[in-house]
Amino acid sequence: MSFLPILILSVTQGLLEFLPISSSGHLVVFGYFLNFRDHGLLLDVSMHLGSLCAVCFYFKREIFDILRSLPNLMNKEKSANELLSLNVILSTIPIIFLGGIIFLTGLADKLRNIEIIAFSTIVFALFLYYADKDQIGKGKSIKELKSTEAVLVGFAQIFSVIPGASRAGVVFTAARFLKINRVESAKYAMIISVPVILMSSAIPIIELVREPVIENIFYALMGFLISALVAYFSIAVLLRFLQSYSMLPFVIYRIIFGTLLLYISFN
């Protein structure tokens, strides 16, 4: 593989992983039209781990507090950090189990086509628009999220197995419907991405350990570094953007992108 495909895929993964426009959908589309669909398991895992490192480093304080709270989850009276830790678990369980079933049955692979990406890009953009119409600054923080609401966010996250839906987008949409403010909704979507990325990378990592691909290590390292740097930049810019603006630009982009994909696929 040449440097250009690695650069395009890594920048796409890092830039779009935490934006509400679906990194997986764009990767499928770019791979389809640029003819590098088979970019290898090692590169795919390394790019996702790059995004994971970026979000862990950016939210290192919050993630440390969550990890430190885990041993105290059985306490009857819970602190704000302990409640957040519990809610992260509750929001993760549905995608791990039901999402895992969807992947193991092969249904996820059947969804990876241009028409489905186009439709889901547009449909979930409309949900995003209606969820995010409230005024800037209004809403509660993620530490005020109730456990039942965290479960609802978790079930909403299952829709992210549809390419084009965007995991970050559906979590942000669900959180906004639950009256979480914009910045906190995006923050929660990023924090609960950590266990999801870890679990989604677990099986591929096991396969790589069994059959290591040494000749592609350099490309994988490049993919990891590019994805990590771009993802960190993307997180910082998005959170700053949401302090003053809505998700409307992303909604418009998704509708245009989805419409173009429909036009291409039917012509």
ZIVEN-V659800 format. One record per residue. N is the residue number from 1. PSI is psi in whole degrees, -180 to 180 (* if undefined). OMEGA is omega in degrees with one decimal (none if undefined). Layout:
# ZIVEN-V659800
n=<N	N>
psi=<PSI	PSI>
omega=<OMEGA	OMEGA>
This chain:
# ZIVEN-V659800
n=<1	2	3	4	5	6	7	8	9	10	11	12	13	14	15	16	17	18	19	20	21	22	23	24	25	26	27	28	29	30	31	32	33	34	35	36	37	38	39	40	41	42	43	44	45	46	47	48	49	50	51	52	53	54	55	56	57	58	59	60	61	62	63	64	65	66	67	68	69	70	71	72	73	74	75	76	77	78	79	80	81	82	83	84	85	86	87	88	89	90	91	92	93	94	95	96	97	98	99	100	101	102	103	104	105	106	107	108	109	110	111	112	113	114	115	116	117	118	119	120	121	122	123	124	125	126	127	128	129	130	131	132	133	134	135	136	137	138	139	140	141	142	143	144	145	146	147	148	149	150	151	152	153	154	155	156	157	158	159	160	161	162	163	164	165	166	167	168	169	170	171	172	173	174	175	176	177	178	179	180	181	182	183	184	185	186	187	188	189	190	191	192	193	194	195	196	197	198	199	200	201	202	203	204	205	206	207	208	209	210	211	212	213	214	215	216	217	218	219	220	221	222	223	224	225	226	227	228	229	230	231	232	233	234	235	236	237	238	239	240	241	242	243	244	245	246	247	248	249	250	251	252	253	254	255	256	257	258	259	260	261	262	263	264	265	266	267>
psi=<139	174	-36	-49	-39	-42	-47	-47	-42	-43	-41	-46	-49	-41	-40	-10	-37	5	152	46	12	99	-40	-41	-43	-37	-41	-45	-47	-42	-36	-49	-26	2	42	55	-36	77	1	145	-40	-45	-41	-46	-43	-38	-42	-38	-30	-46	-39	-45	-37	-48	-35	-39	-41	-41	37	-37	-47	-42	-38	-43	-39	-46	-39	-25	-16	-44	-16	13	-21	-7	142	-46	121	144	174	-39	-37	-38	-40	-42	-44	-42	-36	-42	-46	-34	-15	-32	-48	-44	-32	-46	-58	-39	-39	-41	-42	-40	-42	-31	-7	1	-36	-40	-35	-21	-10	68	162	-41	-45	-41	-43	-50	-44	-33	-43	-48	-48	-20	-38	-41	-42	-42	-49	-31	-27	22	-17	164	155	140	-18	154	171	171	170	-21	-8	1	129	157	-39	-35	-37	-38	-42	-41	-39	-43	-34	-35	-22	-32	-16	-11	-15	116	132	-22	-40	113	-47	-37	-45	-35	-44	-44	-47	-43	-38	-38	-28	12	24	140	168	-53	-43	-35	-45	-40	-43	-40	-38	-42	-44	-3	-23	-56	-32	-46	-40	-47	-39	-22	-12	-51	-47	-37	-41	-43	-38	-36	-38	-38	76	145	84	-36	-17	12	-42	-45	-39	-40	-41	-46	-41	-50	-44	-46	-42	-47	-45	-39	-42	-44	-42	-42	-48	-45	-43	-47	-37	-41	-42	-11	-23	-19	164	-178	8	-43	-37	-36	-47	-44	-45	-42	-42	-47	-47	-40	-41	-40	-40	-43	-44	-43	-27	11	*>
omega=<179.4	-176.9	-174.2	177.7	179.5	179.4	-178.6	-178.2	-177.0	177.4	178.5	179.5	-177.6	-176.4	-169.7	-176.9	-175.6	171.7	-175.2	-178.8	170.9	174.9	-178.5	178.1	179.4	179.0	177.2	-178.4	-179.9	178.4	-178.5	-174.3	180.0	171.9	167.9	-179.0	-176.9	-176.1	172.3	-177.2	-176.8	178.9	179.8	179.5	-177.1	178.7	179.3	177.7	174.1	176.3	179.4	179.5	-179.9	-177.3	178.2	179.9	-178.3	-178.1	-174.7	-179.8	179.9	-178.9	176.1	178.7	179.0	-179.4	180.0	-177.8	-174.7	-179.0	-175.7	-175.2	-179.7	178.0	-179.5	176.8	-174.5	175.2	179.9	179.2	178.5	175.9	177.3	178.4	177.6	-178.3	176.3	177.9	-178.6	179.8	-177.0	-174.1	-177.1	-177.6	179.7	-176.3	-178.1	176.3	177.7	178.2	179.8	179.6	-177.2	179.1	178.8	-179.0	-178.8	-179.9	-179.6	-179.2	-174.0	173.4	-170.7	-177.3	-179.8	177.3	-179.3	-178.5	-178.3	176.6	-178.2	-175.3	-178.1	172.6	179.1	175.4	179.4	-179.2	-177.1	179.5	-170.1	-177.6	-176.7	-177.7	179.1	174.7	179.6	176.3	-176.1	178.6	-178.8	178.1	174.7	-179.7	178.3	-178.2	177.9	177.9	177.4	177.4	178.1	176.0	179.3	178.5	176.0	-177.8	178.6	179.5	-178.5	176.3	176.9	179.3	-177.7	-179.2	-179.0	178.0	178.3	-178.5	-177.1	177.2	177.5	-179.9	180.0	-179.9	179.1	175.2	179.0	173.7	170.1	-177.4	-170.1	-176.8	-179.6	177.5	178.1	179.1	-179.9	178.0	-179.9	-178.0	-178.5	173.0	-175.5	178.3	-179.6	178.9	178.0	-178.2	-179.4	179.3	-173.2	-177.8	176.2	179.5	177.1	178.6	179.8	177.7	179.9	-178.6	-176.7	-179.6	-171.9	-174.1	-178.8	-177.1	-178.4	178.7	179.5	178.5	176.0	179.2	179.3	-176.1	-179.7	-179.9	-178.8	-178.0	-179.1	179.8	179.1	177.7	-178.6	178.7	-177.2	-178.2	-178.7	-178.2	176.6	179.8	-175.5	174.9	-176.2	-172.2	178.0	178.2	-175.7	178.0	178.9	176.4	179.9	178.8	-178.1	-179.2	177.9	-179.4	179.8	179.2	177.8	178.5	177.7	179.1	179.9	-174.9	-177.4	178.6	none>
